[in-house]
Amino acid sequence: MTDFTYALDADGVATITWDVPGKSMNVMSLAGFSLLSDLIDTALADAAVKGIILTSGKKDFAGGMDLNVIARMKEEGGDQAAKAVFDGVMSMHAILRKIERAGMDPKTLKGGKPIVAALPGTALGIGLELPLSCHRIIAADNPKAKIGLPEIMVGIFPGAGGTTRLVRKMGAMMAAPFLLEGKLSDPKAAKAAGLIDEVVTPDQLLVRAKEWVLAAKEADLVKPWDAKGYKMPGGTPYHAAGFGTFVGASAMVLGKTQGVYPAARALLAAVYEGALVPFDTALKIEARHFTSVILNPSSGAMIRSLFINKEALEKGANRPKVEDQQVSKVGVIGAGMMGAGIAYVSANAGIEVVLIDAAQEAADRGKSYSETLLDKGMKRGKVTADKKAEVLGRITATTDYAALAGCDLIVEAVFEDPKVKAEVTAKVEAAVGPDCIFATNTSTLPITSLAKASARPAQFIGIHFFSPVDKMNLVEIIRGKETGDRAVAKALDYVRQIRKTPIVVNDARFFYANRCIIPYLNEGMRMVAEGVEPALVENAAKLVGMPLGPLQLVDETSIDLGVKIAKATKAAMGDAYPDGAVDEVIFRMADMGRLGRKSNAGFYAYDDKGNRLGLWDGLATEWPVAETQPDLATVQQRLLMAQVLEAVRALDEGVLTDIREGDVGAILGWGFAPWSGGPFGWLDILGAGRAVEICDDLTARFGNRFITPQSLREMASSGGSFYGSKARKAA
Ligand code: NAD
């Protein structure tokens, strides 16, 4: 079992091929790194070797570092974790630097052997940092390939020299989108940006690599930063142009991250400080900042939720063990906003779609939504005319239920009205075969009660999409009381086909995501009613990492929807209904016709074109601002705890059965402070003991909605945590 193999040809070109056994994508492990290092040593020491090609035996080059390796480095370091991580990273630097120097004399820069990276496809993270240490990067013209450094997306930054090398290669300004936003490019775009050097047809990849190796001159092997008189493109921080870039970048990063993402800040510091010193010192600085990020609990929490657990859920961590349930033909009933989106993502994934509405015109309108999205894709060069025709060809827009024959899955997205849904259920079941699974996209109606309209309740399930369907990656699958395993497996296989992330929850009011987000919105409105400055509410939310303040989110989802939900909840709960103070705000807004973005008036003011201007001045007249304002931390605790306690209750009640789903679902579903890894991740960072103190304090000051759940209190007294060694098993 070797991750890298070595072959030397008659012309003196050694080829090192990366091909991790048993995996579809190469990922770098510590053992892999050390083997690569040995093979490079072999090649450099062998007089018969004129140069080296580094390539992959798979269709792609590499997906990145095995993130578990870094986690393990930290764990195994114990109370010397920082040293262990720093030393580990420095040993990677040493190997990559050895490749870069390739045996040359560091003074004369002579005597090195050319090393070329030949990338057949995707090259991400370490899969690009390694090529960046080679003397030339040639990629096959594979439009599906993605090239880039996505580390920042999971809460770390490129720490194997990628940060330092890219900035020295392209300049801070040009490198910014790749480092700070994790921008990925196809090979042609990567070449245009200067990320790689050359793009060739796939069959010429190794031919051209060999040709380059054999023709390379000594000067071709010297990296600009190792040559005399090197100047950083775009200027260093102590030159006027460079200064402007760094000032701008700091402001932009802080504006976007509000300072809650340690990785973005550390990356900027590594780039800035690294730019002031020689290359090898810059690598050391990069390693120190990288270590600080790895030791920050936020990075571990982000890696866990956004990478490891997200992938585990996508691969079916909670899928019942029944045979493959891939969908071949789906019927989508209701071609409105949601149905149209569901039809598009299904057809785009290669599934045949029958899109039904009550009138042909409505069905056609639903299909034309796909056309609009595909046209947009064509404009951006992402979709070909053939692909557009193919996707549209898969969608049949009709009013005729007979067209549903042969469907193995139905997704119903008609009006949110139990009567209409019941009628549709009966009509569909009369038209489809006995094995067909029926899913409803309801956002508020209990699955178990909707299933009463079905003759086959074991085949009845909730598949809850978020709007807009083509952009939102979470899908909440809801098991009704009688839902069977095959229906769950069907829903999971379908979500996998359309390449989204599923969570599976049990049936309860508002399921999981909406259940947690509503208290957030309500807490925001409650504070407005109390006289808390609305700007304080909104900014407090953003400063703690929520993408939108609660008032803006109410505007986006619409105030009349809020009114509708409030009325329905009140009707269901009767005297126990706790949100009268919120209704006072939301009902008054609705009475004033301020329905949010859709009416160009809500908690915010908008111009005629619908651009959001700022908080509406009229709020101060309706709900005068109190003289004394709460401190920032109190507002933040209220906003976060409102959501988090609901997540804990969902777990206690068995609506959630897996904290991984609770965390991944929260980040993807409603943008819960991603830096925290999700509500359970946040509680672990805080510590159960501190969480209890906060809840007790909030309960005393603001009421029983903050009462500490018994489970959390017990966790605090036993010294446990959600993910730790004494992790509480899911309900
Ligand atoms: P919508 O009003 O845009 O679309 C509903 C469509 O269903 C309309 O085109 C309507 O003509 C059609 N329809 C109504 N009765 C029908 C019938 N008997 N037969 C065939 N078609 C019929 O609504 P929407 O926003 O797309 O919501 C649809 C469902 O999705 C609702 O259950 C809603 O709760 C749920 N949902 C909505 C959102 C959201 O953000 N809008 C998010 C998640 C879930």
Residues whose N, C-alpha, C, O or C-beta is under 5 A from the ligand:
A	BS01	NAD	I333 G334 A335 G336 M337 M338 G339 I356 D357 A358 A362 A413 V414 F415 E416 V420 N441 T442 S443 F465 F466 S467
